[in-house]
Amino acid sequence: MAFCIYARKSTESNDRQVLSIEAQVNELKQVARKDKLKIAKVYTESQSAKSTGRPIFDSMIKELKKGKIQGILCWKIDRLTRNLLDGAVISDLLEQGYIQEIRTPMQVYRNNGIDRLMSGIDMLFARKFIDDLSENVKRGLKAKAEHGWMPGRAPLGYKSDQGEKGFREIIPDPELFDLVRRLWDLLLSGVRSVPEILQIANNQWGFRVPSRRNKAGSPLGRSSLYNIFTNPFYYGLFIYQGKEYKGKHKPMITVQEFQHAQELLGRTDRAKPKKYKFTYTGSFRCAKCGSMITSEQKHKVLKSTGETRSYTYYHCSLGKDHNCSRKSITESELDAQIKDMIAEITIPDGYLQWIFKYYEHVRGKEKQKDSSQRKWIEKSLSEIKVKLDNLTNLMIDPENNDHHLLSTHDFSKRKSELLELKTRLESQLEEKHTDGRQELELTKEAFEFALYARVWFEKGNADRKRAIIQKLFSNREIGDQKVLMTAKSHFDSISKLQFPSYIKNTTFEPAVLGLRKGKTEAQRTQLSNFLRQLDDVRTFFMRNSRAFNDFPPRPGRRSNQNLAKC
């Protein structure tokens, strides 16, 4: 029986641990001498077996069909094939008797049921290895892109660092970065054409593109130069699998310079990068792993009409856990859930003006009280000033030379006490000088916001929607296609108010505080509780006014100084 030796090593990284072709042939020849096998021919090939079309393999199959060779000696069965079609050819030739034996150093496959089964299983495992490797590589490359590092070879002017494969970052090439920047400068000057820039780079500067095969490098080509001038990577973005990512690498130019370059090239329609403004970008985190929720836009063509529709999806960015679930939720589903959550903290209509009038009444009463307190504080401060002067005069009095009237210790103690009291009273007086108008306005705006938030959300643009949920909710997360948020304390307290139904759509009158006759005991109790809740809400805003002075502006009205623009 005549055997052939088949040795193969792929140029791909997954075959890195496999013996070299020369080592495979040497080992297989030793096996042939040991088992006294006749070797008719040696086939060697440097090509991947994950797909069909290997010339040397096909040539060997032809020799086997002619009957010139009856057996194959290879290092492992995966050297013969890693794809199902070539595996089927080997199995068929083994079953028909064209191949009588397939030998490896550890295994012999002959034309019988068990051996054909085992060879088929080993070929399937070889294919499974390729499939798993491919999925892992794709997953790893996508994760790398989402982390801001472009997969693949770095563009001219950049290079990959010496980190672990799969985790390498792209850094400026110290030899080419400044040189490529000079190419951009020539283009942006507007006085040089691309062919002229190419001639200057190759002939005057001696620009050479690094090559693995040619250590001296090769001259820059025109297509390569155009690729540089139209590549968004140079201003900080890159495209991977049709999606745009913001890179973490150091940009070589600005966005404005890139766009100006495209105008000079006459490619303004092609050069301007597509920018999708997603409504909830940066507003949510993944409830499972804590990564930011990212968004992407997909397009679908309706078969019935041929119309193209766009859909926006939100899902985990896998920034902290690459194995996190990527269940996505559409923007329309997200909108619907948010509207329902806003409805839960929306106050009923018909009470707003009553509440505002009540707050104005309370503030008026407080101003009267503050006025008398302010006069008392000012009088106390005047008295303290007199006491401090008298204390100082006594201390420096000639008759107190021996300190028998006032000792140094007593002087220091009494002066400190008076100064401490003076500071405390001045602080109280400063508080009384502020009439509480800002806090009152903020409280009103919070109520108004709680009343109209849902309407503003439904009619608002992307900026307004994002501003509304950021002001209403904290701990914003998405998990299993469900929105999870907590109403902020000030809106939560407003939403829990128990509104007396009998004051709805009425005007506040100070007499109501006297609990006039005609009100039932239940109504008086309900009103008393309601007023206490209103006072608690206002007190909360007075203590936390600085945290809530940037509510989104109200639609249809100009924002005042307390309303920050969205």
Secondary structure, DSSP 8 states (H G I E B T S, - for coil): -EEEEEEE--SSGGGTTS--HHHHHHHHHHHHHHHT-EEEEEEEE-S--SSS--HHHHHHHHHHHHTS--EEEESSHHHH-SSHHHHHHHHHHHHHTS--EEE-SS-EEESSHHHHHHHHHHHHHHHHHHHHHHHHHHHHHHHHHHTT---SS--TTEEE-SS-TTS--EEE-TTTHHHHHHHHHHHHTTS--HHHHHHIIIIIS--EE--SS-TT-EE--HHHHHHHHT-GGGGTEEEETTEEEE--S--SS-HHHHHHHHHHHT-HHHHS------TTTTT-EETTT--BEEEEEEEEE-TTT--EEEEEEEEE--SS-TTS----EEHHHHHHHHHHHHHHT---TT-HHHHHHHHHHHHHHHHHHHHHHHHHHHHHHHHHHHHHHHHHHHHH-GGGTTSSSS-HHHHHHHHHHHHHHHHHHHHHHHHHHS-SHHHHHHHHHHHHHHHHHHHHHHH--HHHHHHHHHHHEEEEEEETTEEEEEE-HHHHHHHT----GGGTT----GGGGG--TT--HHHHHHHHHHHHHHHHHHHHHHHSGGGGS-B---TTS---TTB---
